[in-house]
């Protein structure tokens, strides 16, 4: 069997910004960056930034009730 080749472009899909953010946050996003402050080619300050952004579903977190906290 030979695969069928299609020369037609795929149709464009409109994706809402909310849907895009939901997809990104469900899997997680890592943002990294470096900032270097220098004078006359001498590095004075170097800052490395890393951020992990994910969504937290409420069903995975244990709930603390008032009764549980009162038993101390």
Backbone as CSV, one residue per row, in Angstrom:
resi,resn,N_x,N_y,N_z,CA_x,CA_y,CA_z,C_x,C_y,C_z
1,UNK,0.830,-1.186,0.000,0.000,0.000,0.000,0.872,1.246,0.000
2,UNK,0.432,2.234,-0.721,1.137,3.510,-0.732,0.284,4.548,-0.027
3,UNK,0.906,5.405,0.775,0.120,6.438,1.456,-0.413,7.452,0.456
4,UNK,-1.582,7.949,0.757,-2.214,8.954,-0.099,-1.645,10.321,0.279
5,UNK,-1.095,11.011,-0.685,-0.539,12.337,-0.437,-1.577,13.391,-0.776
6,UNK,-1.744,14.323,0.119,-2.696,15.400,-0.091,-1.932,16.703,-0.253
7,UNK,-2.213,17.415,-1.289,-1.553,18.697,-1.544,-2.376,19.869,-1.019
8,UNK,-3.554,19.597,-0.490,-4.402,20.668,0.014,-3.960,21.033,1.430
9,UNK,-3.910,22.324,1.732,-3.531,22.719,3.094,-4.634,22.353,4.082
10,UNK,-4.223,22.155,5.323,-5.193,21.856,6.369,-6.051,23.087,6.631
11,UNK,-7.314,22.891,6.964,-8.167,24.047,7.256,-7.707,24.732,8.546
12,UNK,-7.842,26.047,8.580,-7.454,26.806,9.770,-8.458,26.566,10.880
13,UNK,-7.919,26.417,12.099,-8.782,26.261,13.261,-8.630,27.479,14.147
14,UNK,-9.726,28.049,14.537,-9.702,29.175,15.458,-9.697,28.616,16.882
15,UNK,-8.725,29.030,17.676,-8.622,28.589,19.060,-8.739,29.821,19.945
16,UNK,-9.665,29.757,20.899,-9.845,30.879,21.814,-8.663,30.952,22.772
17,UNK,-8.361,32.147,23.242,-7.248,32.348,24.156,-7.448,31.556,25.443
18,UNK,-8.677,31.469,25.911,-8.971,30.710,27.127,-8.643,29.236,26.926
19,UNK,-8.992,28.685,25.776,-8.684,27.285,25.492,-7.180,27.053,25.402
20,UNK,-6.470,27.986,24.808,-5.021,27.863,24.699,-4.369,27.886,26.078
21,UNK,-4.789,28.821,26.935,-4.246,28.881,28.289,-4.585,27.631,29.081
22,UNK,-5.785,27.103,28.894,-6.187,25.881,29.588,-5.299,24.714,29.184
23,UNK,-5.013,24.597,27.907,-4.139,23.514,27.433,-2.725,23.666,27.965
24,UNK,-2.214,24.889,27.969,-0.858,25.117,28.465,-0.747,24.833,29.955
25,UNK,-1.717,25.314,30.731,-1.644,25.147,32.172,-1.941,23.729,32.618
26,UNK,-2.702,22.978,31.844,-2.976,21.593,32.235,-1.716,20.749,32.151
27,UNK,-0.836,21.061,31.231,0.420,20.332,31.111,1.557,21.005,31.849
28,UNK,1.461,22.289,32.067,2.510,23.031,32.750,3.377,23.802,31.774
29,UNK,3.864,24.932,32.229,4.715,25.792,31.419,5.923,26.186,32.264
30,UNK,7.102,26.082,31.693,8.322,26.515,32.367,8.851,27.737,31.629
31,UNK,9.079,28.804,32.376,9.613,30.038,31.811,10.982,30.275,32.440
32,UNK,11.992,30.459,31.607,13.339,30.717,32.115,13.904,31.967,31.464
33,UNK,14.804,32.609,32.168,15.445,33.786,31.617,16.689,34.144,32.407
34,UNK,17.585,34.848,31.783,18.817,35.305,32.422,18.974,36.801,32.187
35,UNK,19.362,37.505,33.240,19.622,38.940,33.151,21.050,39.175,33.630
36,UNK,21.825,39.884,32.843,23.208,40.195,33.214,23.396,41.704,33.113
37,UNK,23.808,42.316,34.220,24.133,43.741,34.233,25.647,43.873,34.172
38,UNK,26.117,44.592,33.172,27.569,44.726,33.022,27.919,46.151,32.620
39,UNK,29.129,46.537,33.005,29.685,47.838,32.629,31.073,47.583,32.062
40,UNK,31.336,48.107,30.876,32.633,47.963,30.203,33.025,46.494,30.074
41,UNK,32.079,45.683,29.649,32.280,44.242,29.454,32.694,43.499,30.720
42,UNK,32.351,44.040,31.882,32.582,43.355,33.154,31.221,43.048,33.756
43,UNK,30.928,41.752,33.932,29.650,41.346,34.508,29.615,41.710,35.988
44,UNK,28.630,42.511,36.368,28.488,42.915,37.761,27.434,42.091,38.479
45,UNK,26.310,41.859,37.821,25.199,41.128,38.436,24.643,40.153,37.420
46,UNK,24.439,38.916,37.843,23.795,37.915,36.994,22.600,37.352,37.764
47,UNK,21.440,37.381,37.134,20.212,36.874,37.736,19.637,35.813,36.812
48,UNK,19.400,34.624,37.358,18.754,33.547,36.606,17.336,33.385,37.137
49,UNK,16.387,33.427,36.238,14.980,33.319,36.617,14.394,32.029,36.064
50,UNK,13.657,31.325,36.901,12.943,30.129,36.465,11.585,30.124,37.137
51,UNK,10.548,29.891,36.353,9.194,29.841,36.894,8.470,28.640,36.309
52,UNK,7.784,27.912,37.168,6.948,26.793,36.754,5.510,27.196,37.012
53,UNK,4.707,27.184,35.962,3.309,27.593,36.070,2.438,26.411,35.685
54,UNK,1.639,25.937,36.634,0.721,24.825,36.382,-0.602,25.126,37.065
55,UNK,-1.637,24.446,36.623,-2.925,24.585,37.283,-3.021,23.545,38.388
56,UNK,-3.723,23.882,39.423,-3.910,22.972,40.545,-5.387,22.626,40.594
57,UNK,-5.682,21.353,40.412,-7.088,20.957,40.472,-7.480,20.757,41.928
58,UNK,-8.633,21.219,42.280,-9.076,21.170,43.673,-9.358,19.748,44.134
59,UNK,-9.626,18.823,43.219,-9.918,17.458,43.621,-8.678,16.708,44.080
60,UNK,-7.491,17.157,43.739,-6.263,16.493,44.154,-5.730,17.013,45.479
61,UNK,-6.253,18.120,45.956,-5.799,18.684,47.224,-6.642,18.138,48.364
62,UNK,-6.025,17.758,49.475,-6.827,17.324,50.620,-7.509,18.529,51.260
63,UNK,-8.765,18.372,51.562,-9.525,19.456,52.174,-9.394,19.374,53.691
64,UNK,-9.202,20.511,54.335,-9.127,20.573,55.788,-10.428,21.175,56.274
65,UNK,-11.137,20.421,57.089,-12.411,20.911,57.605,-12.201,21.528,58.977
66,UNK,-13.192,22.237,59.455,-13.112,22.891,60.759,-13.021,21.847,61.865
67,UNK,-13.712,20.720,61.728,-13.680,19.673,62.749,-12.287,19.062,62.869
68,UNK,-11.601,18.843,61.768,-10.259,18.266,61.805,-9.275,19.210,62.487
69,UNK,-9.415,20.490,62.279,-8.498,21.449,62.885,-8.773,21.618,64.369
70,UNK,-9.993,21.373,64.808,-10.352,21.560,66.210,-9.910,20.432,67.113
71,UNK,-9.427,19.318,66.585,-9.043,18.162,67.392,-7.609,18.225,67.888
72,UNK,-6.923,19.323,67.763,-5.509,19.415,68.176,-5.354,19.349,69.662
